[in-house]
Amino acid sequence: MKLYRLIDSLWNSFEKRRRILSLFVFLYWFLQYVLQALFFLSLVQVHDYHSLFAFMKDMDAYTGSILIRIAYRFITIPTVSITSFLSSLWNAMSFFDLLFILLTILWLLQANKKKAGLFTGGNVLMLIVLFIGLMIGMRADSIQSLIQCLHVLSLWSLVAHIVFIVILMFNLVQNCLKWVKTKA
């Protein structure tokens, strides 16, 4: 019964539910960015033909990231078009991803407009740059030009993901401090 009351006390007001929602959204995106940063960190180490195929053997370890799954689906489509892009986007998502995207949308609707705009704009910009880089890489005429394209793309993405991780950590600490102040 004490456990039930403890759980009930975590959700008994609008402000507490809003903070729990923020915590879930922050943790989900933090884990997504960490997994993607690890992916791009290992992609940075690709410098030749043999390391590219060694990297491709280990790519399944990163399928927990929605962005990586979308990129995998995008690479496999025969022709690049808006419908094929949307199809690869839809096929890459699981129920869990859709649930957290819905939670993220709910969080964005109640969040600070400036933070929500920066978060959404940054993610959209990162997604656009990633797919432009993938399209350039798919049109590469040699393995060496593909590796150079992937190297530049992975360096840019790694820096962007590290920036997002730092921002999320800052916001998470900031929200936790606010939560502690409201409880005291």
C-alpha positions in Angstrom: 0.0 0.0 0.0 2.9 2.4 0.7 4.2 1.8 -2.8 0.8 2.6 -4.3 0.7 5.9 -2.3 4.2 6.7 -3.3 3.4 6.2 -7.0 0.1 8.1 -6.6 2.0 11.0 -5.0 4.2 11.3 -8.0 1.2 11.9 -10.3 -1.3 13.7 -8.1 -0.9 17.2 -9.6 -0.7 18.7 -13.1 2.8 20.1 -12.4 4.1 16.7 -11.3 2.6 15.0 -14.4 4.2 17.7 -16.6 7.6 17.1 -15.0 7.3 13.4 -15.3 6.4 13.8 -19.0 9.4 16.1 -19.4 11.7 13.6 -17.7 10.5 10.7 -20.0 10.9 12.9 -23.1 14.4 14.1 -22.0 15.6 10.5 -21.2 14.3 9.1 -24.5 16.0 11.8 -26.6 19.1 11.6 -24.5 19.4 7.9 -25.1 18.7 8.4 -28.8 21.4 11.0 -29.1 23.9 9.0 -27.2 23.3 5.9 -29.4 23.6 8.1 -32.5 26.7 9.8 -31.3 28.3 6.4 -30.7 27.2 5.4 -34.2 28.9 8.5 -35.8 31.9 8.0 -33.6 32.5 4.6 -35.0 31.7 5.9 -38.5 34.4 8.5 -38.1 36.9 5.7 -37.8 36.1 4.4 -41.3 39.0 5.3 -43.6 39.3 2.6 -46.2 37.5 -0.2 -47.9 38.2 -2.8 -45.3 37.2 -0.6 -42.3 33.9 0.3 -44.2 32.9 -3.4 -44.5 34.0 -4.1 -40.9 31.8 -1.2 -39.8 28.9 -2.6 -41.8 29.1 -5.9 -39.9 28.5 -4.0 -36.6 25.7 -1.7 -37.8 23.0 -3.9 -36.2 24.2 -2.7 -32.8 22.7 0.7 -33.5 19.2 -0.2 -34.6 17.8 1.1 -31.3 18.1 4.6 -32.7 15.2 5.7 -34.8 17.4 8.0 -36.9 19.7 5.1 -37.8 16.8 2.9 -38.7 15.3 5.6 -41.0 18.7 6.0 -42.6 19.0 2.2 -43.2 15.5 2.2 -44.8 16.4 5.2 -46.9 19.6 3.6 -48.2 17.7 0.5 -49.4 15.1 2.4 -51.5 15.8 2.1 -55.2 14.7 5.6 -56.2 14.8 8.8 -54.2 11.4 10.6 -54.0 9.2 12.2 -51.4 6.9 9.2 -51.3 9.8 6.7 -50.9 11.2 8.9 -48.2 7.9 9.0 -46.3 7.5 5.3 -46.8 11.0 4.6 -45.3 10.2 7.0 -42.5 6.9 5.2 -41.7 8.4 1.7 -42.0 11.3 2.4 -39.7 9.1 3.4 -36.7 7.9 1.0 -34.1 5.0 1.5 -31.7 7.5 2.6 -29.0 8.9 5.3 -31.3 5.5 6.6 -32.2 4.5 6.7 -28.5 7.6 8.8 -27.7 7.1 11.0 -30.7 3.5 11.7 -29.5 4.9 12.4 -26.0 7.5 14.7 -27.5 4.7 16.6 -29.4 2.7 16.9 -26.1 5.8 18.1 -24.4 6.6 20.6 -27.2 3.0 22.0 -26.9 3.4 22.8 -23.2 7.1 23.8 -23.2 8.7 27.1 -23.6 8.2 28.3 -27.2 11.8 29.2 -27.6 13.1 25.9 -26.3 10.5 23.9 -28.4 11.4 25.9 -31.5 15.1 25.3 -31.0 14.7 21.6 -30.3 12.4 21.0 -33.3 14.4 23.2 -35.7 17.7 21.6 -34.6 16.3 18.1 -35.1 14.8 18.9 -38.5 18.1 20.6 -39.6 20.1 17.5 -38.5 17.7 15.2 -40.3 17.9 17.3 -43.5 21.7 17.4 -43.5 21.9 13.7 -42.8 19.6 12.8 -45.8 21.4 15.2 -48.1 24.7 13.6 -47.1 23.2 10.2 -47.7 22.0 11.2 -51.1 25.4 12.6 -52.0 27.0 9.4 -50.7 24.6 7.2 -52.7 25.6 9.0 -55.9 29.4 8.6 -55.2 31.3 7.3 -58.1 34.0 5.4 -56.1 34.4 3.8 -52.7 36.9 6.5 -51.7 34.5 9.4 -52.5 31.8 7.5 -50.5 34.2 7.2 -47.5 35.1 10.9 -47.7 31.4 11.8 -47.8 30.6 9.5 -44.8 33.6 10.9 -42.9 32.5 14.6 -43.3 28.9 13.6 -42.6 29.9 11.7 -39.5 32.1 14.5 -38.1 29.3 17.0 -38.6 26.7 14.7 -37.0 29.0 13.8 -34.1 29.5 17.4 -33.2 25.7 18.2 -33.6 24.8 15.2 -31.4 27.3 16.2 -28.7 25.8 19.7 -28.7 22.3 18.2 -28.3 23.5 15.9 -25.5 25.0 18.8 -23.6 21.8 20.9 -24.1 19.6 18.0 -22.9 21.8 17.4 -19.9 21.7 21.1 -19.0 17.9 21.1 -19.3 17.5 17.9 -17.4 19.6 19.3 -14.5 17.7 22.6 -14.6 14.3 20.8 -14.5 15.5 18.5 -11.6 16.6 21.6 -9.6 13.2 23.2 -10.2 11.5 20.0 -9.1 13.6 19.9 -5.9 12.8 23.5 -5.2 9.0 22.9 -5.6 9.1 19.9 -3.2 11.0 21.8 -0.5 
